[in-house]
Amino acid sequence: MEGENCYTLSMILFCFLWTPLFYLFWRSLNDESSLTGGTWALLVGTITAFFRFFLGSFVNPGGYGFSRWVSACIDVVALPVALPYAVCITFSLLRVISSQANFTNYVFLWIIPVAAVRALAWSAQKDPILLIGIPVLWTAMVVGIGWFIRIIQNGWGWVIAPAILGAAALPLTAATAYWALFAHHTVPGLILLFLCLIPMGFSLTASFLDSRK
């Protein structure tokens, strides 16, 4: 029993700490002296996290079918990252923040309190897919979508259309990966998880090479 409690505690700590620690790692690769608007991102993320906590799920997930996948998109995986990106893009169009801003930084700050509140909410379920898999999928989406957005911002010719498709497909792929793992389709779930990590790998590699210049 003691070993089980330690395992559960370690998963909760992972869910709680993974996002802020990865954000610090990300900022070390993307050296920026200041982050204008970072406070509002953290504040709005905190408000959103507590609002979702008290409101509960928007979709009744049911069993392992389509409703579970829709719940993964809206309640668990895709929307928590897609929403702050949508807000950042809207603010950029309204010139509240610079159109050339690194949106990844804002979204990381937004989801840090979200991850902390979800760690507490999911602690009773003791599910490694939620407490470990979801933070990793969130990170893959935050960094991967940001990478696609930078491609679009820089206007790299023929790659813009694939970048738009990639940014739209990544949250759906992440939600499907979670659904597959939850439904015990382990091999397809791991394959989809790996696909979600590929854009993040490219982004981290590019950021590391830029930091070495």
Residue pairs with C-beta under 8 A, 6 or more apart in sequence:
8 123
8 126
11 126
11 128
11 131
11 132
12 119
12 120
12 122
12 123
12 131
14 131
14 132
14 135
15 115
15 118
15 119
15 122
15 130
15 131
15 132
15 134
15 135
16 115
16 116
16 119
18 115
18 135
18 136
18 139
19 108
19 111
19 112
19 115
19 135
19 138
19 139
20 112
20 115
22 108
22 139
23 105
23 108
23 109
23 112
26 104
26 105
26 108
26 143
26 207
27 105
28 211
29 204
29 207
29 208
29 210
29 211
30 102
30 104
30 105
30 207
30 210
30 211
31 211
32 102
32 105
35 105
35 106
35 109
36 97
36 98
36 101
37 91
37 96
37 97
37 101
37 106
38 105
38 106
38 109
41 84
41 105
41 106
41 107
41 109
41 110
42 109
42 110
42 112
42 113
44 84
44 87
44 110
45 84
45 109
45 110
45 111
45 112
45 113
45 114
46 113
48 83
48 110
48 113
48 114
49 113
49 114
49 116
49 117
49 118
50 117
52 114
52 117
53 117
53 121
57 71
57 75
58 71
58 74
58 75
59 67
59 70
59 71
59 74
59 75
60 67
60 71
61 67
61 68
61 71
61 72
61 75
62 68
62 71
64 179
64 182
64 183
68 179
68 182
68 183
69 175
69 176
69 179
72 78
72 175
72 176
72 178
72 179
72 182
73 79
73 171
73 172
73 175
76 130
76 134
76 175
76 178
77 134
77 137
77 138
77 141
77 171
77 174
77 175
77 178
78 141
78 171
78 172
78 174
78 175
79 171
80 111
80 114
80 138
81 107
81 111
81 138
81 141
81 142
81 145
81 171
82 141
82 171
84 106
84 107
84 110
84 111
85 103
85 107
85 145
85 149
87 110
88 97
88 101
88 103
88 106
88 107
89 103
89 149
91 97
92 98
92 99
92 101
92 103
93 99
97 106
99 153
100 153
102 146
102 150
103 146
103 149
104 142
104 143
104 145
104 146
107 142
107 145
107 146
108 142
111 138
111 142
115 135
115 138
118 130
118 134
119 131
122 130
122 131
123 131
129 178
129 181
129 182
133 178
133 181
133 193
134 178
136 193
136 197
137 174
137 177
137 178
137 193
137 196
139 200
140 170
140 174
140 193
140 196
140 197
140 199
140 200
141 170
141 171
141 174
141 196
143 199
143 200
143 203
143 204
144 166
144 167
144 170
144 196
144 198
144 199
144 200
144 203
145 167
145 170
145 171
145 199
146 203
147 199
147 200
147 202
147 203
147 206
148 163
148 164
148 166
148 167
148 170
148 199
149 163
149 167
151 159
151 160
151 163
152 160
152 163
152 164
152 167
156 163
166 199
170 196
170 199
173 192
173 195
173 196
174 192
174 196
176 192
177 189
177 192
177 193
177 195
177 196
178 189
179 189
180 186
180 188
180 189
180 192
181 189
181 190
181 193
